[in-house]
Amino acid sequence: MIAETDADTLPSDKGPKDRSGSSRTCIVSRESGSPDELIRFVAGPDERVVPDLKRQLPGRGCWIKAERALVEKAVAKKLFARALKADVKADAALADDIDRLLAEQLAGMMNMARKAGQFISGATKTEQAVRGLAALAVFHAIDAAADGVRKIDQARKAMSFVAEDGKEIAAFRPFTGAEMDGLLGSNAFIHAAALAGQAGEGVVKRAIMLEKYRGSVPVRAEGGAGKPQQ
């Protein structure tokens, strides 16, 4: 097991060594997990704590499980300075900043998957993807009409009886319509589905990360047809 910090560094123009198969220890909970389950932080040049979501920034890093409450606790208890062995300060809005960055990361992957033909929108297309067992996961706007959500939920339930693993396709509600207008522009949606493929799997992976961070992982999000392939 690796300690809570990763002191291995490369020259300043490169990120930390790739040890994606190794576990990390959360500086708050002291629990270990894979890098995909935690968020890396480094000390910025202005002596501020910087979240390194892509795990590419140089220098000593520390890790926290991707949970908002744990980030808030680390800020309140000033755990970053000890873990990073530097006189750094964490902004009070750090937890909000991470939520925003995770949301932007998810929206960016949605746009990428759409260009690859692995993210579709519209109630009819989404329901067809579910009934054809082509959807890895479905997405609804938080303020989507209940009737539209219900129809797709009924399709998810029905197809669980014919799916090989008997699990329902995962459903996420990450953004309001207004938030999507800002994040996705003309690609904003009310109902959508991520389809099989590397980009589609990337959408589901980032949606799970955001929902975990917010503490609202949907039932079956990590199992069955909604689980991205490793």
C-alpha positions, 0 to 999 in steps of 0.5 A: 500500500502506498502512503497518503502522499505520492512523493515520486515526481518527474521534471516540472513539465511532466506529471507524476509517475503513472502508478494507476494500478496502485492503491492510495490512502485517503488523508481523511478517512485513512481508507485505501482505494484505486486512483479512480476512486479518489481525487489528487491534490497538489500545492499550487505555485500560489501556495493554494491547494489545487485539485488534480482531477487528471492526475498529471500535475507535478509535485507531491500529491495527497489523496481524498476519497471522492466525497464532498464531506471528506473534502470539506473535513480536510479543509476545516481540519487543515489536513492538506498542509500536513499531507503535502508538507507545505504551508498551503491553504485550502480555499473555503470554496474548494468543495464547490470548485471540485463539484464544478470541475467534475460537472464540467468534466462530465459535460465535456465527455458527453460532448465527446461521446456525442461526436463519436455517436455514443451519446444520444438525446431525445425521449424517443431515441433514449427509450429505443436505446433502452429497449434495444439494450444498447444503452449503458445508462440514461440521463435526465435533467433534474427538472425533466417532466415526471411523465417522460422520466416514468416512460423511460423508467418503465422501459428500464424495468421491462428490459431488466427481465431480458438482460443477461444479468437481470439488472436495470440500466443505470439512471442519472440526473446530474444537471438542471436544464439551466445548468446544461444550457451553460455546460452543453449549450446547443447539446443540452438535453432533457433525456439522453443515453450513453451507448457502448464504446470507450466514450460512452463508458467514459460518460458513465464513469464520470457520472458515477464519480460526480454522483458519488462526490455529491453523495447521491449514487443512484441504485444499480449505478455500478452494476449490470447494464449500467456498469462501464467496462473496465 
